[in-house]
Amino acid sequence: MDSILTRAYSVYLNESVQHLQEIQTLLSSQKPSKEELTRAAVRFHTIRGGAGFFGLTTILQLARALEELAKQKEFESSEDLNHLKRALAQLQSEIATLPLDPSELSVIRTT
């Protein structure tokens, strides 16, 4: 695989983990502020963009859904926030299962 693509993938993985940690912190309160939700939405958007670039469809779909949830900026109940946190846990799980070596991804074409 092209070394530039390999480096880009490595950066994507590292930054995604950082974004997820930041999102976890932003959503740690019982009622995140509008600013915290906006910041979380931006991070979901960034994860989504990289997922699209690398053809990671499941991660792209989860990040898109989470971005939209975070953009609501108002949760009617604690169940709404819990739903967001459950989806976040699913996204974290998907990212954690990604291979460290991008050549192991069947979705990236090297030609």
C-alpha positions in Angstrom: 0.0 0.0 0.0 1.1 3.5 -0.7 3.1 5.0 2.2 1.1 8.2 2.1 -2.2 6.3 2.4 -0.7 4.2 5.2 0.3 7.3 7.1 -3.1 8.9 6.5 -4.8 5.8 7.8 -2.6 5.8 10.9 -3.4 9.5 11.6 -7.1 8.8 11.1 -7.0 5.9 13.6 -5.1 8.0 16.2 -7.2 11.1 15.8 -10.4 9.0 15.9 -9.5 7.6 19.3 -8.6 11.1 20.5 -12.0 12.4 19.2 -13.8 9.6 20.9 -12.1 10.3 24.2 -13.0 14.0 23.9 -16.6 13.2 23.0 -16.8 10.9 26.1 -15.7 13.8 28.3 -18.1 16.2 26.6 -21.1 13.8 27.2 -20.1 12.9 30.7 -22.6 15.2 32.4 -26.3 14.3 32.9 -27.2 17.3 30.6 -24.5 18.3 28.2 -24.6 22.0 27.2 -25.4 23.1 23.7 -21.7 24.0 23.3 -20.7 20.5 24.4 -23.1 18.9 21.9 -21.9 21.2 19.1 -18.3 20.2 19.8 -19.3 16.6 19.9 -21.1 16.9 16.5 -17.9 18.5 15.0 -15.8 15.5 16.2 -18.4 13.0 14.9 -18.3 14.8 11.5 -14.5 14.5 11.4 -14.7 10.8 12.2 -17.4 10.4 9.5 -15.3 12.2 6.9 -12.3 10.0 7.4 -14.5 6.9 7.4 -15.9 7.9 4.0 -12.4 8.5 2.6 -11.3 5.0 3.7 -14.6 3.3 2.8 -15.5 2.4 6.3 -19.2 2.2 5.7 -20.4 1.1 9.2 -18.3 3.8 10.9 -19.5 6.4 8.5 -23.1 5.5 9.1 -22.7 5.5 12.9 -20.8 8.7 12.9 -23.4 10.4 10.7 -26.2 9.3 13.0 -24.4 10.4 16.1 -23.6 13.8 14.5 -27.3 14.3 13.8 -28.2 13.3 17.3 -25.7 15.7 18.8 -27.0 18.5 16.5 -30.4 18.3 18.1 -28.8 20.2 21.0 -31.8 19.4 23.3 -32.6 16.1 24.8 -36.2 15.7 26.0 -35.2 13.0 28.5 -32.2 11.2 29.9 -33.2 8.3 27.6 -32.3 10.4 24.6 -28.8 11.0 26.1 -28.5 7.3 26.9 -29.4 6.5 23.3 -26.6 8.7 22.1 -24.2 7.1 24.6 -25.1 3.6 23.5 -24.5 4.6 19.8 -21.2 6.1 20.9 -20.2 2.9 22.5 -21.0 1.0 19.3 -18.9 3.5 17.3 -16.0 3.0 19.7 -16.3 -0.7 19.4 -16.2 -0.5 15.6 -13.2 1.7 15.6 -11.4 -0.5 18.1 -11.8 -3.5 15.8 -10.1 -1.7 12.8 -6.8 -3.3 11.8 -3.7 -1.2 12.5 -2.4 -2.1 9.0 -4.6 -0.5 6.3 -3.6 -3.3 3.9 -5.8 -5.5 5.9 -8.9 -3.4 5.0 -10.7 -5.0 2.1 -12.4 -1.7 1.2 -9.2 0.2 0.3 -8.1 -0.2 -3.3 -4.4 0.1 -4.0 -4.8 0.4 -7.8 
